[in-house]
């Protein structure tokens, strides 16, 4: 057994051998999304390793049963007047940070950075995308890709958005990202390279259970995508491809502001009967939806490292994905999935048809993907790598060597 860790950070009532970690997130269950899944999973894992964790999050309602979590959750109402909410959030993070060793930021970066600075605690930020680009696209200020945004000549409005994104990271002790691709993006924001680490996303193999969401019977093949209904996820192109794939139905798990527009597109394309909008699906039910499908597709123009692709692979589905962002660090063409060019509708259609007519290829892809998950995207490896990074921030040392940050070959 490893000896107790020795800490140099002066948290007032820390127990020997464990860290006290404050995790901050903008979304948390019952919200949907990557951080809403990641934060409780990582918090539970750190608790199992003997650390103390508490969570501060925004929430639409304060009436949630958080007794199900083995850590305390402090919710701040999302809908209050935003200047009041920001002040309240900074105060709550500052107050909690003072009784913890560090602040683990998975959202609310500006508030967390300021509060950690005031409390004299180190902050580590997990970055899974470019907030400035997403905001610019959603507001109609920019229409290009994330890569184009990085080199785009910025107006005052965009430059200000970039500053809001980057300043908290300048104040951070460490930053980690889920892909080498995102590491290069963040490095381009003039962040010191030695502050950036890569810890790949990971997934646990889901336990089999009876799904609560049962898809209606279908004689053909079921293609599923799981994503937010936002422009860069490319769901419109999937719907447009359906008329040329007559034996295929498309299941869309996820919600967003494009829902009505996409439903109208399915109607006008004559494929409404073969397009199933599941809406906002609880993360606990995603594995059940995947298990009822024949293949998974992700048609994004941008991904940091798509956790949902890992989930599809863990569910035993062959995967089709666009060669966008960090996706190629998971999907190797014709080895662990089929990788198609962004925006190529012909390649998309051909990839689906290829899977339908070649069961042997599907079996080979899923077998290779399973091997990849066990080797490079194991949940326990991700947790231990994250723990080692957190411990390094507060000057601890253990008898065992810390796990290196994982990188795919």
Order of alpha helices (4+ residues) and beta strands (2+ residues): beta-alpha-beta-beta-alpha-beta-alpha-beta-alpha-alpha-alpha-beta-alpha-beta-beta-alpha-beta-alpha-beta-alpha-beta-alpha-beta-beta-alpha-alpha-alpha
